[in-house]
Amino acid sequence: MAKGPVLFDLEADAGPRPSVAEAPPVHDAPDAGAAQGQAMQIAARLAARKPSVLMRLFWSLAGALVAALVSLAAWRFITDLMARYPVIGLAMSVLMGAFLLVLSLVALREMAAFGRLGRLDGLHHDATQALAHEDLVQARGVIDRLQALYKGREDTRWGRDRLAELRGDQLDATSLLRVAEAELLAPLDVAAQREVEAAARQVATVTALVPLALADVAAALTSNLRMIRRIAEIYGGRSGFFGSWRLTRTVLAHLVATGAVAVGDDLLEPILGGSLLSKLSRRFGEGLVNGALTARVGVAAMEVCRPLPFGAGRRPKVRNIITRSLGGLFGAGKAG
């Protein structure tokens, strides 16, 4: 048996060498200090999270129990007061009756708000079906309902007149709905985009300037609630408190499910010009990211509240909204 070193020819069996160009790209590890938009991400997850069945049952029973106890206590208070001081008891009875009347009116308003939101959702669904099947009859029915929806609004008078003038010339569902979109909904889209820009600017400013813990989360949540409610009002779906909250949950749940609340450097590329998040001061960077995420929420709210689906090229670009709403903030507050 031979002694000494043994040589193995590895190249003969290894085949062709791999090329450096074929190697997968190496991604940089995320910077732990970079802005991530924590306030908007927390607010989105809080609003989108559905309570468990057990928690819903708990709060339902707790609400019913509290309502029963309050009702019994109020009844006993009024009857005892009537027995001791009839005049004061009568006055309290009238006051209690007025309160119950106002409470009933508030409940009716909330129900009407849910009805208006359902009306918008129904229009959006039927318009989508008409476009998918090129159903001209269904599209004309959608146009009739759309004109009835905006009949009492002076800001849509010109658009409604133009639509009534042009609708007879349209011979297919797509062209008819696109004319309605251009003549009737285009001004409403502009107004809704202004609301989105204002909300994004407000969230960015509060996050950057208010150092209090959880203040940015509260500001992000309230600003987004207000923005979504205003967008619904612009499109004809005036919502009450519970309707606004349900609509907000629907929008944010969609964003969370699709991963649209994730943060990337491309989110702020329109105003930063590239991967510069790590070069910003932490607080200012958080403000910009939260404002940009608010713009995403606003565009999603427009899609949900709009009675017609966006046609090709008409959906607002988040990048453009970010540029208009946050570009000035970046120039005023950039840190080295």
C-alpha positions as CSV (number, residue, x, y, z in Angstrom):
1,M,0.0,0.0,0.0
2,A,1.4,3.3,-1.1
3,K,2.3,5.9,1.5
4,G,2.2,9.6,1.1
5,P,-0.4,12.3,0.1
6,V,-3.3,11.3,-2.1
7,L,-4.6,13.8,-4.7
8,F,-8.3,13.9,-5.8
9,D,-9.2,15.7,-9.0
10,L,-12.4,17.5,-7.9
11,E,-12.7,19.6,-11.1
12,A,-13.2,16.5,-13.2
13,D,-16.3,15.4,-11.4
14,A,-17.8,18.8,-10.4
15,G,-18.9,19.8,-13.8
16,P,-18.8,23.4,-15.0
17,R,-18.1,26.1,-12.5
18,P,-21.1,28.3,-11.5
19,S,-20.9,31.8,-12.8
20,V,-20.8,34.7,-10.4
21,A,-23.5,36.5,-12.4
22,E,-25.9,33.6,-11.7
23,A,-25.6,33.9,-7.9
24,P,-28.7,35.1,-6.1
25,P,-28.7,38.8,-5.0
26,V,-27.7,39.4,-1.4
27,H,-30.3,41.6,0.4
28,D,-29.2,44.0,3.0
29,A,-30.4,43.3,6.5
30,P,-33.1,45.8,7.5
31,D,-31.8,48.6,9.6
32,A,-33.3,48.4,13.0
33,G,-33.1,52.1,13.4
34,A,-34.9,53.0,10.2
35,A,-38.4,54.4,10.2
36,Q,-41.0,51.7,9.9
37,G,-44.3,53.6,10.4
38,Q,-45.0,51.9,13.7
39,A,-47.9,54.2,14.5
40,M,-49.8,53.5,11.3
41,Q,-49.1,49.8,11.5
42,I,-50.3,49.5,15.1
43,A,-53.4,51.6,14.3
44,A,-54.2,49.5,11.2
45,R,-53.9,46.2,13.1
46,L,-55.9,47.5,16.0
47,A,-58.7,48.7,13.7
48,A,-58.6,45.6,11.5
49,R,-58.5,43.0,14.2
50,K,-61.7,41.1,14.7
51,P,-62.7,40.2,18.2
52,S,-63.2,36.5,19.0
53,V,-66.7,35.0,19.3
54,L,-66.2,34.8,23.1
55,M,-65.3,38.5,23.3
56,R,-68.3,39.5,21.1
57,L,-70.6,37.4,23.3
58,F,-69.1,39.0,26.5
59,W,-69.6,42.5,25.3
60,S,-73.1,41.8,24.0
61,L,-74.1,40.4,27.4
62,A,-72.3,43.2,29.3
63,G,-74.1,45.8,27.2
64,A,-77.5,44.2,27.7
65,L,-76.9,43.9,31.4
66,V,-75.8,47.5,31.8
67,A,-78.7,48.7,29.8
68,A,-81.2,46.7,31.9
69,L,-79.7,48.0,35.2
70,V,-79.7,51.6,34.0
71,S,-83.3,51.3,32.8
72,L,-84.5,49.9,36.1
73,A,-82.6,52.5,38.1
74,A,-84.0,55.3,36.0
75,W,-87.5,53.9,36.3
76,R,-87.2,53.6,40.1
77,F,-85.8,57.1,40.4
78,I,-88.6,58.7,38.3
79,T,-91.4,56.8,40.2
80,D,-90.0,57.7,43.6
81,L,-89.5,61.3,42.6
82,M,-93.1,61.4,41.2
83,A,-94.4,60.1,44.6
84,R,-92.5,62.6,46.7
85,Y,-92.3,65.7,44.4
86,P,-94.9,65.4,41.6
87,V,-93.9,68.6,39.8
88,I,-90.2,67.7,39.8
89,G,-91.0,64.1,38.9
90,L,-93.1,65.3,35.9
91,A,-90.2,67.5,34.8
92,M,-87.8,64.6,35.0
93,S,-90.2,62.4,33.1
94,V,-90.3,64.9,30.3
95,L,-86.5,65.2,30.3
96,M,-86.2,61.4,30.2
97,G,-88.7,61.1,27.4
98,A,-86.8,63.8,25.4
99,F,-83.5,61.8,25.9
100,L,-85.1,58.6,24.7
101,L,-86.5,60.4,21.6
102,V,-83.1,61.8,20.7
103,L,-81.5,58.4,21.3
104,S,-84.1,56.8,19.0
105,L,-83.3,59.4,16.3
106,V,-79.5,58.7,16.7
107,A,-80.2,55.0,16.2
108,L,-82.3,55.7,13.1
109,R,-79.5,57.9,11.7
110,E,-77.0,55.1,12.2
111,M,-79.3,52.7,10.5
112,A,-79.7,55.1,7.6
113,A,-76.0,55.5,7.4
114,F,-75.6,51.7,7.0
115,G,-78.2,51.8,4.3
116,R,-76.3,54.6,2.4
117,L,-73.1,52.6,2.6
118,G,-74.9,49.5,1.4
119,R,-76.3,51.5,-1.5
120,L,-72.8,52.5,-2.6
121,D,-71.6,48.9,-2.3
122,G,-74.6,47.7,-4.3
123,L,-73.9,50.2,-7.1
124,H,-70.2,49.2,-7.2
125,H,-71.1,45.5,-7.3
126,D,-73.6,46.0,-10.1
127,A,-71.3,48.2,-12.1
128,T,-68.6,45.6,-11.8
129,Q,-71.0,42.9,-13.1
130,A,-72.1,45.1,-16.0
131,L,-68.5,45.6,-17.0
132,A,-67.6,41.9,-16.7
133,H,-70.6,40.8,-18.8
134,E,-70.9,43.9,-21.1
135,D,-74.5,44.2,-20.0
136,L,-75.8,47.5,-21.4
137,V,-79.2,47.2,-19.8
138,Q,-77.6,46.6,-16.3
139,A,-75.2,49.5,-17.0
140,R,-78.1,51.8,-17.8
141,G,-79.8,50.8,-14.5
142,V,-76.6,51.6,-12.7
143,I,-76.6,55.1,-14.3
144,D,-80.2,55.7,-13.3
145,R,-79.4,54.8,-9.7
146,L,-76.2,56.9,-9.8
147,Q,-78.1,60.0,-11.0
148,A,-80.7,59.4,-8.3
149,L,-78.0,59.2,-5.7
150,Y,-76.6,62.6,-6.6
151,K,-79.9,64.3,-7.5
152,G,-80.0,66.6,-4.5
153,R,-76.4,67.8,-4.7
154,E,-75.6,71.1,-6.4
155,D,-71.9,70.2,-6.9
156,T,-72.9,67.4,-9.3
157,R,-75.5,69.3,-11.3
158,W,-73.2,70.0,-14.3
159,G,-72.0,66.4,-14.3
160,R,-75.5,65.0,-14.2
161,D,-76.6,67.3,-17.0
162,R,-73.6,66.2,-19.2
163,L,-74.2,62.5,-18.4
164,A,-77.9,62.9,-19.4
165,E,-76.8,64.5,-22.6
166,L,-74.2,61.9,-23.6
167,R,-75.6,58.6,-22.3
168,G,-77.8,58.1,-25.3
169,D,-74.8,57.9,-27.6
170,Q,-73.1,55.1,-25.7
171,L,-73.8,51.7,-27.2
172,D,-71.9,49.4,-24.8
173,A,-71.7,49.1,-21.0
174,T,-68.0,50.0,-20.8
175,S,-68.3,53.3,-22.7
176,L,-71.4,54.3,-20.8
177,L,-69.9,53.7,-17.4
178,R,-66.6,55.4,-18.4
179,V,-68.6,58.5,-19.5
180,A,-70.3,58.5,-16.1
181,E,-67.0,58.2,-14.4
182,A,-65.4,61.1,-16.4
183,E,-68.4,63.5,-16.2
184,L,-69.9,62.8,-12.8
185,L,-67.3,61.2,-10.6
186,A,-64.1,63.0,-11.7
187,P,-64.7,66.1,-9.5
188,L,-65.6,63.9,-6.5
189,D,-62.3,62.0,-7.1
190,V,-60.4,65.3,-6.9
191,A,-62.1,66.3,-3.6
192,A,-61.5,62.8,-2.1
193,Q,-57.8,63.1,-3.1
194,R,-57.5,66.4,-1.3
195,E,-58.9,64.8,1.9
196,V,-56.3,62.0,1.6
197,E,-53.5,64.5,1.1
198,A,-54.6,66.6,4.1
199,A,-54.8,63.5,6.3
200,A,-51.4,62.3,5.3
201,R,-49.9,65.7,6.0
202,Q,-51.6,65.8,9.4
203,V,-50.4,62.3,10.5
204,A,-46.9,63.0,9.3
205,T,-46.7,66.4,11.2
206,V,-48.1,65.0,14.4
207,T,-45.8,62.0,14.4
208,A,-42.8,64.1,13.7
209,L,-43.5,66.9,16.3
210,V,-45.3,65.2,19.2
211,P,-42.9,63.0,21.2
212,L,-45.5,61.6,23.6
213,A,-45.9,57.8,23.7
214,L,-48.9,56.5,21.8
215,A,-49.8,60.0,20.8
216,D,-48.8,59.2,17.2
217,V,-51.0,56.0,17.3
218,A,-54.0,58.0,18.5
219,A,-53.4,60.7,15.9
220,A,-53.0,58.2,13.1
221,L,-56.2,56.3,14.1
222,T,-58.4,59.4,14.5
223,S,-57.1,61.1,11.4
224,N,-57.7,58.0,9.3
225,L,-61.2,57.6,10.8
226,R,-62.0,61.2,9.9
227,M,-60.5,60.8,6.4
228,I,-62.5,57.7,5.6
229,R,-65.7,59.3,6.9
230,R,-65.1,62.4,4.7
231,I,-64.4,60.2,1.6
232,A,-67.6,58.3,2.2
233,E,-69.5,61.6,2.5
234,I,-68.0,62.9,-0.7
235,Y,-69.2,59.9,-2.6
236,G,-72.7,60.1,-1.1
237,G,-72.3,57.6,1.8
238,R,-72.7,59.9,4.8
239,S,-72.0,57.5,7.7
240,G,-72.5,57.7,11.4
241,F,-70.1,56.7,14.1
242,F,-70.7,52.9,13.9
243,G,-70.8,53.1,10.1
244,S,-67.5,54.9,10.0
245,W,-65.9,52.5,12.3
246,R,-67.1,49.5,10.3
247,L,-66.0,51.1,7.0
248,T,-62.6,51.8,8.6
249,R,-62.2,48.2,9.7
250,T,-63.1,47.0,6.2
251,V,-60.5,49.2,4.5
252,L,-57.7,48.5,7.0
253,A,-58.5,44.8,7.1
254,H,-58.0,44.7,3.3
255,L,-54.7,46.6,3.6
256,V,-53.4,44.3,6.3
257,A,-54.5,41.2,4.4
258,T,-52.7,42.3,1.2
259,G,-49.6,43.5,3.1
260,A,-50.0,47.1,2.0
261,V,-49.0,48.4,5.4
262,A,-45.5,47.0,4.9
263,V,-42.8,49.6,4.5
264,G,-40.2,49.7,1.8
265,D,-37.8,52.3,0.6
266,D,-39.8,52.7,-2.5
267,L,-42.7,54.0,-0.4
268,L,-41.0,57.4,-0.1
269,E,-39.0,57.3,-3.2
270,P,-41.1,60.1,-4.9
271,I,-39.9,62.6,-2.3
272,L,-36.7,61.2,-1.0
273,G,-35.2,60.2,-4.4
274,G,-34.0,56.8,-3.3
275,S,-33.1,54.7,-0.3
276,L,-32.7,57.5,2.3
277,L,-34.9,56.4,5.2
278,S,-31.9,55.5,7.3
279,K,-30.4,59.0,6.8
280,L,-33.4,60.8,8.2
281,S,-33.9,61.6,11.9
282,R,-35.9,58.7,13.5
283,R,-38.8,60.9,14.4
284,F,-39.1,62.7,11.1
285,G,-38.7,59.4,9.2
286,E,-41.5,57.9,11.2
287,G,-43.7,60.9,10.4
288,L,-43.1,60.6,6.6
289,V,-43.7,56.8,6.6
290,N,-46.9,57.2,8.7
291,G,-48.1,59.9,6.3
292,A,-47.3,57.7,3.3
293,L,-49.2,54.8,4.8
294,T,-52.1,57.1,5.4
295,A,-52.1,57.9,1.7
296,R,-52.4,54.1,1.0
297,V,-55.3,53.9,3.3
298,G,-57.0,56.9,1.6
299,V,-56.7,55.4,-1.9
300,A,-58.1,52.1,-0.6
301,A,-61.0,54.0,1.0
302,M,-61.7,55.7,-2.3
303,E,-61.9,52.3,-4.0
304,V,-64.3,51.0,-1.3
305,C,-66.6,54.1,-1.1
306,R,-66.7,54.9,-4.8
307,P,-70.0,53.8,-6.5
308,L,-68.1,52.8,-9.7
309,P,-64.9,50.9,-10.0
310,F,-61.9,52.9,-11.3
311,G,-61.4,52.7,-15.1
312,A,-58.0,52.1,-16.7
313,G,-55.7,54.9,-15.7
314,R,-58.1,56.7,-13.4
315,R,-57.1,55.1,-10.1
316,P,-55.1,57.6,-8.0
317,K,-51.4,56.9,-7.7
318,V,-50.2,56.7,-4.2
319,R,-46.8,58.0,-5.3
320,N,-48.4,61.2,-6.7
321,I,-50.4,61.8,-3.5
322,I,-47.3,61.3,-1.4
323,T,-45.4,63.8,-3.5
324,R,-48.1,66.5,-3.2
325,S,-48.8,66.0,0.5
326,L,-45.4,65.3,1.9
327,G,-42.9,66.9,-0.4
328,G,-43.0,70.2,1.4
329,L,-42.6,68.5,4.8
330,F,-39.4,66.8,3.6
331,G,-37.9,70.0,2.4
332,A,-38.7,71.8,5.7
333,G,-37.5,69.2,8.1
334,K,-34.9,66.9,6.6
335,A,-32.2,65.9,9.0
336,G,-28.7,64.9,8.0
